[in-house]
Amino acid sequence: MWKCNVCGYIHNGTEAPEVCPKCGAASDKFAKLTEEQETLITKSSRTNDLHMELCQLMDSIILLSEEGMEINLDPGCVSTFKKAKEQAEIIKNIAKAEIAGHVGKGKW
Protein backbone atom coordinates (compact mmCIF):
# COMPACT_ATOMS: atom_id res chain seq x y z
CA MET A 1 0.00 0.00 0.00
CA TRP A 2 1.02 3.57 -0.70
CA LYS A 3 -0.20 6.80 0.88
CA CYS A 4 -0.32 10.16 -0.86
CA ASN A 5 1.41 12.67 1.40
CA VAL A 6 -0.62 15.50 -0.13
CA CYS A 7 -4.20 14.29 0.38
CA GLY A 8 -3.95 10.99 2.29
CA TYR A 9 -5.29 8.79 -0.53
CA ILE A 10 -4.39 5.10 -0.03
CA HIS A 11 -3.34 3.14 -3.11
CA ASN A 12 -3.33 -0.64 -3.11
CA GLY A 13 -0.55 -1.92 -5.35
CA THR A 14 3.08 -2.92 -5.64
CA GLU A 15 4.02 0.56 -6.89
CA ALA A 16 2.69 4.05 -6.33
CA PRO A 17 0.40 5.32 -9.08
CA GLU A 18 1.87 7.77 -11.58
CA VAL A 19 -0.68 10.36 -10.49
CA CYS A 20 -2.86 10.45 -7.38
CA PRO A 21 -6.46 9.77 -8.48
CA LYS A 22 -7.74 12.14 -5.79
CA CYS A 23 -5.50 15.20 -5.92
CA GLY A 24 -3.30 14.73 -8.98
CA ALA A 25 -0.01 14.63 -7.06
CA ALA A 26 2.93 12.90 -8.76
CA SER A 27 4.08 9.44 -7.72
CA ASP A 28 7.03 10.87 -5.76
CA LYS A 29 4.50 12.30 -3.28
CA PHE A 30 3.53 8.76 -2.24
CA ALA A 31 5.11 6.93 0.69
CA LYS A 32 5.23 3.15 0.98
CA LEU A 33 3.36 2.04 4.08
CA THR A 34 4.92 -0.35 6.54
CA GLU A 35 3.45 -3.80 7.05
CA GLU A 36 2.14 -2.62 10.42
CA GLN A 37 0.41 0.37 8.81
CA GLU A 38 -1.10 -1.85 6.12
CA THR A 39 -2.45 -4.24 8.76
CA LEU A 40 -3.95 -1.36 10.71
CA ILE A 41 -5.66 0.03 7.61
CA THR A 42 -7.00 -3.40 6.62
CA LYS A 43 -8.36 -4.11 10.11
CA SER A 44 -9.84 -0.67 10.57
CA SER A 45 -11.46 -0.81 7.13
CA ARG A 46 -13.27 -3.99 8.12
CA THR A 47 -14.19 -2.54 11.51
CA ASN A 48 -15.58 0.59 9.84
CA ASP A 49 -17.66 -1.65 7.56
CA LEU A 50 -19.01 -3.44 10.63
CA HIS A 51 -19.87 -0.12 12.28
CA MET A 52 -21.74 0.91 9.12
CA GLU A 53 -23.67 -2.37 9.19
CA LEU A 54 -24.58 -1.66 12.81
CA CYS A 55 -25.89 1.74 11.76
CA GLN A 56 -28.02 0.16 9.06
CA LEU A 57 -29.38 -2.44 11.48
CA MET A 58 -30.19 0.27 14.00
CA ASP A 59 -32.07 2.18 11.28
CA SER A 60 -34.17 -0.95 10.73
CA ILE A 61 -34.83 -1.29 14.47
CA ILE A 62 -35.85 2.37 14.64
CA LEU A 63 -38.34 1.91 11.78
CA LEU A 64 -39.75 -1.30 13.30
CA SER A 65 -40.09 0.40 16.67
CA GLU A 66 -41.88 3.38 15.17
CA GLU A 67 -44.32 1.04 13.43
CA GLY A 68 -44.92 -0.82 16.70
CA MET A 69 -45.58 2.44 18.54
CA GLU A 70 -47.96 3.55 15.81
CA ILE A 71 -49.95 0.28 16.09
CA ASN A 72 -50.27 1.06 19.81
CA LEU A 73 -51.62 -2.36 20.81
CA ASP A 74 -51.06 -1.93 24.53
CA PRO A 75 -48.83 0.01 26.96
CA GLY A 76 -46.35 -2.87 27.34
CA CYS A 77 -45.78 -3.11 23.60
CA VAL A 78 -45.44 0.64 23.21
CA SER A 79 -42.98 0.78 26.11
CA THR A 80 -40.86 -1.99 24.57
CA PHE A 81 -40.81 -0.29 21.18
CA LYS A 82 -39.89 3.09 22.73
CA LYS A 83 -36.99 1.51 24.63
CA ALA A 84 -35.83 -0.33 21.51
CA LYS A 85 -35.87 2.89 19.50
CA GLU A 86 -33.98 4.82 22.19
CA GLN A 87 -31.30 2.14 22.47
CA ALA A 88 -30.97 1.80 18.69
CA GLU A 89 -30.41 5.55 18.39
CA ILE A 90 -27.72 5.38 21.08
CA ILE A 91 -25.95 2.43 19.45
CA LYS A 92 -26.11 4.10 16.04
CA ASN A 93 -24.55 7.29 17.43
CA ILE A 94 -21.82 5.32 19.22
CA ALA A 95 -20.96 3.49 15.97
CA LYS A 96 -20.85 6.77 14.03
CA ALA A 97 -18.56 8.28 16.68
CA GLU A 98 -16.22 5.29 16.35
CA ILE A 99 -16.02 5.73 12.58
CA ALA A 100 -15.31 9.45 13.03
CA GLY A 101 -12.61 8.60 15.56
CA HIS A 102 -10.99 6.12 13.19
CA VAL A 103 -10.97 8.61 10.35
CA GLY A 104 -9.50 11.27 12.63
CA LYS A 105 -6.64 8.88 13.50
CA GLY A 106 -6.01 7.90 9.88
CA LYS A 107 -7.59 4.45 10.35
CA TRP A 108 -9.94 4.08 7.40
VMD Tcl script that builds the backbone (N, CA, C; Angstrom):
set m [mol new atoms 324]
animate dup $m
set s [atomselect $m all]
$s set {name element resname resid chain x y z} {
  {N N MET 1 A 0.839 -1.187 0.000}
  {CA C MET 1 A 0.000 0.000 0.000}
  {C C MET 1 A 0.882 1.248 0.000}
  {N N TRP 2 A 0.333 2.287 -0.592}
  {CA C TRP 2 A 1.015 3.569 -0.698}
  {C C TRP 2 A 0.070 4.672 -0.246}
  {N N LYS 3 A 0.615 5.691 0.407}
  {CA C LYS 3 A -0.201 6.804 0.880}
  {C C LYS 3 A 0.289 8.099 0.254}
  {N N CYS 4 A -0.655 8.846 -0.305}
  {CA C CYS 4 A -0.323 10.156 -0.858}
  {C C CYS 4 A -0.085 11.112 0.304}
  {N N ASN 5 A 1.076 11.732 0.323}
  {CA C ASN 5 A 1.411 12.673 1.400}
  {C C ASN 5 A 0.731 14.029 1.236}
  {N N VAL 6 A 0.084 14.242 0.106}
  {CA C VAL 6 A -0.618 15.502 -0.130}
  {C C VAL 6 A -2.048 15.427 0.408}
  {N N CYS 7 A -2.773 14.364 0.026}
  {CA C CYS 7 A -4.198 14.290 0.383}
  {C C CYS 7 A -4.575 13.101 1.258}
  {N N GLY 8 A -3.658 12.141 1.440}
  {CA C GLY 8 A -3.953 10.989 2.288}
  {C C GLY 8 A -4.566 9.798 1.565}
  {N N TYR 9 A -4.725 9.897 0.244}
  {CA C TYR 9 A -5.292 8.793 -0.530}
  {C C TYR 9 A -4.436 7.537 -0.337}
  {N N ILE 10 A -5.094 6.379 -0.163}
  {CA C ILE 10 A -4.391 5.103 -0.034}
  {C C ILE 10 A -4.516 4.338 -1.336}
  {N N HIS 11 A -3.375 3.917 -1.872}
  {CA C HIS 11 A -3.337 3.142 -3.110}
  {C C HIS 11 A -2.904 1.723 -2.775}
  {N N ASN 12 A -3.662 0.764 -3.283}
  {CA C ASN 12 A -3.327 -0.645 -3.112}
  {C C ASN 12 A -2.575 -1.104 -4.345}
  {N N GLY 13 A -1.322 -1.458 -4.209}
  {CA C GLY 13 A -0.552 -1.921 -5.352}
  {C C GLY 13 A 0.915 -2.079 -4.997}
  {N N THR 14 A 1.653 -2.699 -5.888}
  {CA C THR 14 A 3.082 -2.919 -5.645}
  {C C THR 14 A 3.901 -1.656 -5.865}
  {N N GLU 15 A 3.345 -0.717 -6.637}
  {CA C GLU 15 A 4.024 0.558 -6.893}
  {C C GLU 15 A 3.028 1.694 -6.711}
  {N N ALA 16 A 3.552 2.856 -6.430}
  {CA C ALA 16 A 2.694 4.048 -6.330}
  {C C ALA 16 A 2.135 4.366 -7.711}
  {N N PRO 17 A 0.936 4.928 -7.776}
  {CA C PRO 17 A 0.404 5.319 -9.082}
  {C C PRO 17 A 1.195 6.492 -9.643}
  {N N GLU 18 A 1.153 6.654 -10.951}
  {CA C GLU 18 A 1.869 7.767 -11.581}
  {C C GLU 18 A 1.322 9.104 -11.108}
  {N N VAL 19 A 0.001 9.144 -10.919}
  {CA C VAL 19 A -0.684 10.358 -10.486}
  {C C VAL 19 A -1.732 9.957 -9.453}
  {N N CYS 20 A -1.840 10.714 -8.391}
  {CA C CYS 20 A -2.858 10.446 -7.380}
  {C C CYS 20 A -4.246 10.649 -7.994}
  {N N PRO 21 A -5.117 9.634 -7.909}
  {CA C PRO 21 A -6.457 9.773 -8.477}
  {C C PRO 21 A -7.313 10.821 -7.770}
  {N N LYS 22 A -6.940 11.164 -6.541}
  {CA C LYS 22 A -7.742 12.135 -5.793}
  {C C LYS 22 A -7.285 13.562 -6.033}
  {N N CYS 23 A -5.971 13.811 -5.873}
  {CA C CYS 23 A -5.503 15.204 -5.917}
  {C C CYS 23 A -4.575 15.519 -7.087}
  {N N GLY 24 A -4.158 14.493 -7.824}
  {CA C GLY 24 A -3.302 14.731 -8.977}
  {C C GLY 24 A -1.819 14.824 -8.672}
  {N N ALA 25 A -1.430 14.565 -7.423}
  {CA C ALA 25 A -0.007 14.632 -7.061}
  {C C ALA 25 A 0.785 13.557 -7.807}
  {N N ALA 26 A 2.051 13.854 -8.076}
  {CA C ALA 26 A 2.928 12.905 -8.763}
  {C C ALA 26 A 3.282 11.740 -7.852}
  {N N SER 27 A 3.773 10.661 -8.464}
  {CA C SER 27 A 4.083 9.441 -7.719}
  {C C SER 27 A 5.131 9.653 -6.623}
  {N N ASP 28 A 6.001 10.647 -6.785}
  {CA C ASP 28 A 7.027 10.875 -5.759}
  {C C ASP 28 A 6.438 11.459 -4.471}
  {N N LYS 29 A 5.170 11.803 -4.488}
  {CA C LYS 29 A 4.500 12.303 -3.279}
  {C C LYS 29 A 3.894 11.167 -2.459}
  {N N PHE 30 A 4.042 9.930 -2.951}
  {CA C PHE 30 A 3.529 8.764 -2.240}
  {C C PHE 30 A 4.616 8.141 -1.367}
  {N N ALA 31 A 4.199 7.637 -0.215}
  {CA C ALA 31 A 5.107 6.933 0.686}
  {C C ALA 31 A 4.625 5.492 0.821}
  {N N LYS 32 A 5.547 4.563 0.793}
  {CA C LYS 32 A 5.234 3.149 0.978}
  {C C LYS 32 A 4.884 2.941 2.448}
  {N N LEU 33 A 3.764 2.295 2.706}
  {CA C LEU 33 A 3.361 2.037 4.082}
  {C C LEU 33 A 4.070 0.804 4.616}
  {N N THR 34 A 4.310 0.810 5.905}
  {CA C THR 34 A 4.922 -0.351 6.537}
  {C C THR 34 A 3.886 -1.473 6.634}
  {N N GLU 35 A 4.356 -2.654 6.889}
  {CA C GLU 35 A 3.450 -3.801 7.049}
  {C C GLU 35 A 2.482 -3.544 8.211}
  {N N GLU 36 A 2.983 -2.940 9.266}
  {CA C GLU 36 A 2.135 -2.620 10.422}
  {C C GLU 36 A 1.036 -1.625 10.037}
  {N N GLN 37 A 1.398 -0.608 9.261}
  {CA C GLN 37 A 0.410 0.374 8.814}
  {C C GLN 37 A -0.631 -0.273 7.894}
  {N N GLU 38 A -0.180 -1.147 7.015}
  {CA C GLU 38 A -1.103 -1.848 6.122}
  {C C GLU 38 A -2.087 -2.701 6.920}
  {N N THR 39 A -1.590 -3.407 7.916}
  {CA C THR 39 A -2.448 -4.243 8.759}
  {C C THR 39 A -3.474 -3.387 9.482}
  {N N LEU 40 A -3.041 -2.264 10.008}
  {CA C LEU 40 A -3.949 -1.358 10.713}
  {C C LEU 40 A -5.047 -0.852 9.778}
  {N N ILE 41 A -4.678 -0.467 8.573}
  {CA C ILE 41 A -5.662 0.031 7.608}
  {C C ILE 41 A -6.640 -1.078 7.223}
  {N N THR 42 A -6.138 -2.281 6.999}
  {CA C THR 42 A -6.996 -3.401 6.622}
  {C C THR 42 A -7.978 -3.729 7.741}
  {N N LYS 43 A -7.482 -3.807 8.977}
  {CA C LYS 43 A -8.358 -4.114 10.109}
  {C C LYS 43 A -9.372 -3.000 10.347}
  {N N SER 44 A -8.923 -1.775 10.293}
  {CA C SER 44 A -9.840 -0.667 10.567}
  {C C SER 44 A -10.866 -0.521 9.448}
  {N N SER 45 A -10.494 -0.851 8.228}
  {CA C SER 45 A -11.456 -0.808 7.126}
  {C C SER 45 A -12.587 -1.793 7.382}
  {N N ARG 46 A -12.241 -2.985 7.819}
  {CA C ARG 46 A -13.270 -3.993 8.120}
  {C C ARG 46 A -14.111 -3.544 9.319}
  {N N THR 47 A -13.463 -3.009 10.341}
  {CA C THR 47 A -14.194 -2.538 11.512}
  {C C THR 47 A -15.142 -1.412 11.133}
  {N N ASN 48 A -14.698 -0.490 10.290}
  {CA C ASN 48 A -15.583 0.585 9.839}
  {C C ASN 48 A -16.777 0.026 9.082}
  {N N ASP 49 A -16.549 -0.998 8.255}
  {CA C ASP 49 A -17.659 -1.647 7.555}
  {C C ASP 49 A -18.659 -2.235 8.558}
  {N N LEU 50 A -18.134 -2.864 9.606}
  {CA C LEU 50 A -19.013 -3.441 10.628}
  {C C LEU 50 A -19.806 -2.355 11.352}
  {N N HIS 51 A -19.155 -1.233 11.646}
  {CA C HIS 51 A -19.871 -0.120 12.278}
  {C C HIS 51 A -20.986 0.394 11.361}
  {N N MET 52 A -20.714 0.466 10.060}
  {CA C MET 52 A -21.738 0.909 9.119}
  {C C MET 52 A -22.913 -0.079 9.077}
  {N N GLU 53 A -22.599 -1.370 9.142}
  {CA C GLU 53 A -23.669 -2.373 9.188}
  {C C GLU 53 A -24.506 -2.212 10.453}
  {N N LEU 54 A -23.838 -1.930 11.573}
  {CA C LEU 54 A -24.579 -1.665 12.805}
  {C C LEU 54 A -25.527 -0.483 12.628}
  {N N CYS 55 A -25.044 0.572 12.000}
  {CA C CYS 55 A -25.893 1.743 11.761}
  {C C CYS 55 A -27.107 1.372 10.926}
  {N N GLN 56 A -26.902 0.573 9.905}
  {CA C GLN 56 A -28.020 0.157 9.056}
  {C C GLN 56 A -29.014 -0.708 9.833}
  {N N LEU 57 A -28.492 -1.614 10.658}
  {CA C LEU 57 A -29.380 -2.442 11.481}
  {C C LEU 57 A -30.160 -1.586 12.473}
  {N N MET 58 A -29.497 -0.601 13.052}
  {CA C MET 58 A -30.185 0.274 14.004}
  {C C MET 58 A -31.272 1.090 13.305}
  {N N ASP 59 A -31.031 1.488 12.057}
  {CA C ASP 59 A -32.072 2.179 11.282}
  {C C ASP 59 A -33.294 1.283 11.114}
  {N N SER 60 A -33.056 -0.006 10.863}
  {CA C SER 60 A -34.173 -0.952 10.731}
  {C C SER 60 A -34.925 -1.092 12.048}
  {N N ILE 61 A -34.201 -1.174 13.152}
  {CA C ILE 61 A -34.833 -1.288 14.465}
  {C C ILE 61 A -35.655 -0.036 14.764}
  {N N ILE 62 A -35.124 1.119 14.409}
  {CA C ILE 62 A -35.854 2.373 14.638}
  {C C ILE 62 A -37.166 2.366 13.857}
  {N N LEU 63 A -37.116 1.961 12.600}
  {CA C LEU 63 A -38.337 1.915 11.784}
  {C C LEU 63 A -39.338 0.897 12.331}
  {N N LEU 64 A -38.866 -0.286 12.718}
  {CA C LEU 64 A -39.754 -1.295 13.304}
  {C C LEU 64 A -40.386 -0.783 14.593}
  {N N SER 65 A -39.589 -0.132 15.407}
  {CA C SER 65 A -40.090 0.403 16.675}
  {C C SER 65 A -41.152 1.467 16.443}
  {N N GLU 66 A -40.902 2.334 15.483}
  {CA C GLU 66 A -41.883 3.382 15.174}
  {C C GLU 66 A -43.202 2.767 14.701}
  {N N GLU 67 A -43.102 1.721 13.886}
  {CA C GLU 67 A -44.323 1.042 13.434}
  {C C GLU 67 A -45.060 0.419 14.622}
  {N N GLY 68 A -44.310 -0.214 15.511}
  {CA C GLY 68 A -44.924 -0.822 16.697}
  {C C GLY 68 A -45.594 0.205 17.585}
  {N N MET 69 A -44.968 1.384 17.737}
  {CA C MET 69 A -45.576 2.444 18.544}
  {C C MET 69 A -46.841 2.964 17.871}
  {N N GLU 70 A -46.805 3.046 16.552}
  {CA C GLU 70 A -47.964 3.546 15.815}
  {C C GLU 70 A -49.152 2.583 15.937}
  {N N ILE 71 A -48.888 1.272 15.928}
  {CA C ILE 71 A -49.952 0.278 16.091}
  {C C ILE 71 A -50.607 0.429 17.467}
  {N N ASN 72 A -49.765 0.722 18.481}
  {CA C ASN 72 A -50.266 1.063 19.814}
  {C C ASN 72 A -51.215 -0.003 20.372}
  {N N LEU 73 A -50.778 -1.268 20.342}
  {CA C LEU 73 A -51.617 -2.363 20.809}
  {C C LEU 73 A -51.913 -2.270 22.298}
  {N N ASP 74 A -50.856 -2.080 23.087}
  {CA C ASP 74 A -51.055 -1.927 24.531}
  {C C ASP 74 A -49.829 -1.238 25.118}
  {N N PRO 75 A -49.948 -0.745 26.358}
  {CA C PRO 75 A -48.834 0.007 26.958}
  {C C PRO 75 A -47.529 -0.777 27.028}
  {N N GLY 76 A -47.577 -2.064 27.276}
  {CA C GLY 76 A -46.349 -2.869 27.340}
  {C C GLY 76 A -45.618 -2.910 26.016}
  {N N CYS 77 A -46.387 -3.083 24.935}
  {CA C CYS 77 A -45.784 -3.106 23.596}
  {C C CYS 77 A -45.167 -1.754 23.270}
  {N N VAL 78 A -45.925 -0.699 23.521}
  {CA C VAL 78 A -45.437 0.638 23.206}
  {C C VAL 78 A -44.168 0.943 23.998}
  {N N SER 79 A -44.154 0.557 25.257}
  {CA C SER 79 A -42.977 0.778 26.107}
  {C C SER 79 A -41.756 0.036 25.553}
  {N N THR 80 A -41.963 -1.196 25.136}
  {CA C THR 80 A -40.865 -1.991 24.568}
  {C C THR 80 A -40.328 -1.344 23.297}
  {N N PHE 81 A -41.234 -0.914 22.425}
  {CA C PHE 81 A -40.806 -0.285 21.177}
  {C C PHE 81 A -40.096 1.040 21.426}
  {N N LYS 82 A -40.558 1.818 22.400}
  {CA C LYS 82 A -39.890 3.088 22.734}
  {C C LYS 82 A -38.475 2.829 23.223}
  {N N LYS 83 A -38.330 1.844 24.107}
  {CA C LYS 83 A -36.992 1.508 24.625}
  {C C LYS 83 A -36.081 1.011 23.509}
  {N N ALA 84 A -36.631 0.180 22.622}
  {CA C ALA 84 A -35.830 -0.333 21.505}
  {C C ALA 84 A -35.356 0.815 20.620}
  {N N LYS 85 A -36.248 1.751 20.341}
  {CA C LYS 85 A -35.872 2.891 19.502}
  {C C LYS 85 A -34.793 3.735 20.177}
  {N N GLU 86 A -34.968 4.013 21.461}
  {CA C GLU 86 A -33.976 4.819 22.186}
  {C C GLU 86 A -32.607 4.144 22.175}
  {N N GLN 87 A -32.569 2.855 22.439}
  {CA C GLN 87 A -31.297 2.136 22.474}
  {C C GLN 87 A -30.665 2.052 21.083}
  {N N ALA 88 A -31.491 1.857 20.060}
  {CA C ALA 88 A -30.966 1.801 18.688}
  {C C ALA 88 A -30.339 3.129 18.291}
  {N N GLU 89 A -30.981 4.237 18.693}
  {CA C GLU 89 A -30.412 5.550 18.391}
  {C C GLU 89 A -29.074 5.744 19.098}
  {N N ILE 90 A -28.976 5.270 20.331}
  {CA C ILE 90 A -27.716 5.381 21.079}
  {C C ILE 90 A -26.627 4.552 20.405}
  {N N ILE 91 A -26.932 3.304 20.082}
  {CA C ILE 91 A -25.946 2.425 19.454}
  {C C ILE 91 A -25.507 2.993 18.105}
  {N N LYS 92 A -26.447 3.506 17.343}
  {CA C LYS 92 A -26.105 4.104 16.039}
  {C C LYS 92 A -25.151 5.276 16.220}
  {N N ASN 93 A -25.415 6.132 17.192}
  {CA C ASN 93 A -24.545 7.288 17.426}
  {C C ASN 93 A -23.171 6.872 17.933}
  {N N ILE 94 A -23.108 5.829 18.744}
  {CA C ILE 94 A -21.816 5.315 19.217}
  {C C ILE 94 A -21.000 4.803 18.026}
  {N N ALA 95 A -21.655 4.036 17.148}
  {CA C ALA 95 A -20.957 3.493 15.974}
  {C C ALA 95 A -20.457 4.616 15.065}
  {N N LYS 96 A -21.274 5.639 14.861}
  {CA C LYS 96 A -20.849 6.775 14.033}
  {C C LYS 96 A -19.663 7.501 14.673}
  {N N ALA 97 A -19.673 7.626 15.991}
  {CA C ALA 97 A -18.557 8.276 16.679}
  {C C ALA 97 A -17.278 7.463 16.531}
  {N N GLU 98 A -17.391 6.148 16.541}
  {CA C GLU 98 A -16.217 5.290 16.350}
  {C C GLU 98 A -15.631 5.481 14.953}
  {N N ILE 99 A -16.497 5.520 13.954}
  {CA C ILE 99 A -16.023 5.735 12.582}
  {C C ILE 99 A -15.319 7.088 12.487}
  {N N ALA 100 A -15.921 8.111 13.053}
  {CA C ALA 100 A -15.307 9.451 13.027}
  {C C ALA 100 A -13.957 9.429 13.729}
  {N N GLY 101 A -13.878 8.718 14.839}
  {CA C GLY 101 A -12.605 8.601 15.557}
  {C C GLY 101 A -11.548 7.904 14.724}
  {N N HIS 102 A -11.948 6.833 14.045}
  {CA C HIS 102 A -10.994 6.116 13.188}
  {C C HIS 102 A -10.477 7.025 12.078}
  {N N VAL 103 A -11.378 7.720 11.438}
  {CA C VAL 103 A -10.972 8.611 10.346}
  {C C VAL 103 A -10.022 9.680 10.865}
  {N N GLY 104 A -10.336 10.228 12.038}
  {CA C GLY 104 A -9.495 11.271 12.625}
  {C C GLY 104 A -8.094 10.788 12.951}
  {N N LYS 105 A -7.957 9.468 13.173}
  {CA C LYS 105 A -6.644 8.880 13.498}
  {C C LYS 105 A -5.980 8.260 12.266}
  {N N GLY 106 A -6.592 8.467 11.097}
  {CA C GLY 106 A -6.007 7.905 9.882}
  {C C GLY 106 A -6.269 6.426 9.719}
  {N N LYS 107 A -7.247 5.885 10.453}
  {CA C LYS 107 A -7.588 4.455 10.348}
  {C C LYS 107 A -8.881 4.342 9.551}
  {N N TRP 108 A -8.753 4.183 8.243}
  {CA C TRP 108 A -9.943 4.077 7.401}
  {C C TRP 108 A -9.753 2.975 6.386}
}
mol reanalyze $m
mol bondsrecalc $m
mol representation Tube
mol addrep $m
